[in-house]
Amino acid sequence: MEQYDYIITGAGASGLMLAYRMAQDSFFNDKTILILDKNQNLTNNRTWCFWENGMGEWEHLLNKTWPKIYFGSEDYSQVIDANPYHYKMIRSAKFYQALWKIIDKKEHIKFLKASVNSIVEHDNQAEVITDKGTFIGTKIFNSIVLNRDYLYQKKYPILQQHFIGWFIKTDNEVFDDEMATFMDFEIPQNGNTAFMYVLPTSKTEALFEYTLFSEKLLTNDAYENAIIDYLNKKGIKNYTVEEIERGAIPMTSYKFHKQNTRHVLNIGTAGGWTKASTGYTFMNTTKKTRRLTEFLKTENDLQKFSKLTKFWFYDLLLLDVLAKYNEDGPKLFASLFRKTKIQTIFKFLDEESTFVEDLRIVTAVPPIRFVKALLKRMIYGV
Ligand SMILES: Cc1cc2nc3c(=O)[nH]c(=O)nc-3n(C[C@H](O)[C@H](O)[C@H](O)COP(=O)(O)OP(=O)(O)OC[C@H]3O[C@@H](n4cnc5c(N)ncnc54)[C@H](O)[C@@H]3O)c2cc1C
């Protein structure tokens, strides 16, 4: 059996970002590193967006940035100047290719195409069992959802951020490409939290994504008809659909980190790095992989890496409310956007807000449902 210091299972956003950081940090030069994935993905299978204050690490890979955000709903609609934040987009092909270019140069980092079946913890190491054999690692960083226990528990609600997006190209210049539509709730809700997300990359090109925060996925037709209706409503008629993107991102406060062991750390969505209340993962992964490479320089026990914070609890309450009263989403978000500055919302979602800022957010959402959710958690536990 081949033995490595580190094995990274899954070379998507989190696995690749971690390997890239290890490739760039001389601390890891004398470590043997194996990356396992069933495919070496180099395509545009993801469009990652995030907000950022000023310039950031991925500036050279950005496809587009927007200084303005639009929020729309029956109760409140506004174009918002996000300064000093920008909303930013990276398409995955460019990201994968740029990171692999750095990783491929390193002789101590090896990639193997293999399908991972399981990971087993032992006293001093762990083993990864694949269709190409078994590999031993002193530490394993796993981004594959191998353990599906979270789906079979009832303590933490599980919503999905699910969507289909059309990249369309129009004959005429119809888009304001300075503004990203963050959430437009002025569409039929059908008892859910549903919104349109629109990212114009030029005056003639935009991604239209029909998105829901809800429990059950829809048929493809349901998503696509919603996009067609929205395009009609906006008077956009002469267009071609250039590409289609679909996804379902789990939104849950399930304690994924409890599955970590001394030698196995779950990372990315598999490690609970997806923000439970929004589905955003990319920036969290940027920060956590940075922290992880520092952590590895001094710590041995991977169970010490993850800690619950107050933000985990806020997300839990929001999800409790959204899961129980899914139709309330538009009013809840409208109230939040009407009463709070976008900069404070971003800071809060980045888990960097002060207690006073947290209070501003908490008091901006309709209180009754949250008080009930809080009482329930106080009685039945977290
Ligand atoms: C379409 C889409 C759009 C998204 N947009 C955003 C966004 O705008 N902003 C944001 O913050 N987040 C977004 N997300 C959420 C999140 O950022 C992504 O899902 C991100 O890719 C998660 O990274 P990951 O490493 O956890 O998983 P992945 O990137 O999915 O990587 C997992 C890897 O494991 C491999 N794999 C899976 N099973 C096996 C197996 N058995 N054996 C071997 N290899 C295996 C896969 O091939 C894959 O390469 C989006 C998600 C999707 C699906």
The ligand as an ORCA input file, in Angstrom:
! r2SCAN-3c Opt
* xyz 0 1
  C     -23.590     24.855     -9.741
  C     -23.099     25.371     -8.426
  C     -22.875     26.728     -8.256
  C     -22.399     27.214     -7.028
  N     -22.230     28.552     -6.886
  C     -21.721     29.023     -5.734
  C     -21.466     30.411     -5.586
  O     -21.796     31.223     -6.462
  N     -20.870     30.850     -4.456
  C     -20.525     29.990     -3.444
  O     -19.954     30.449     -2.444
  N     -20.814     28.683     -3.534
  C     -21.391     28.169     -4.646
  N     -21.643     26.837     -4.753
  C     -21.411     25.983     -3.578
  C     -19.957     25.526     -3.432
  O     -19.074     26.610     -3.514
  C     -19.571     24.507     -4.469
  O     -20.419     23.407     -4.428
  C     -18.130     24.046     -4.298
  O     -17.749     23.408     -5.479
  C     -17.975     23.092     -3.103
  O     -16.655     22.649     -3.055
  P     -16.312     21.199     -2.516
  O     -14.857     21.040     -2.635
  O     -16.965     20.976     -1.223
  O     -17.058     20.191     -3.523
  P     -16.811     19.980     -5.056
  O     -16.292     21.203     -5.688
  O     -18.079     19.402     -5.576
  O     -15.650     18.883     -5.108
  C     -15.851     17.547     -4.767
  C     -14.951     16.720     -5.676
  O     -15.068     15.349     -5.283
  C     -15.089     14.537     -6.435
  N     -15.768     13.290     -6.074
  C     -17.050     13.151     -5.688
  N     -17.300     11.857     -5.364
  C     -16.136     11.186     -5.546
  C     -15.730      9.835     -5.348
  N     -16.558      8.917     -4.845
  N     -14.458      9.495     -5.630
  C     -13.560     10.424     -6.098
  N     -13.887     11.723     -6.283
  C     -15.159     12.098     -6.001
  C     -15.809     15.362     -7.487
  O     -15.427     14.939     -8.790
  C     -15.342     16.779     -7.135
  O     -14.231     17.150     -7.925
  C     -22.143     26.317     -5.954
  C     -22.414     24.966     -6.127
  C     -22.903     24.503     -7.331
  C     -23.223     23.028     -7.454
*
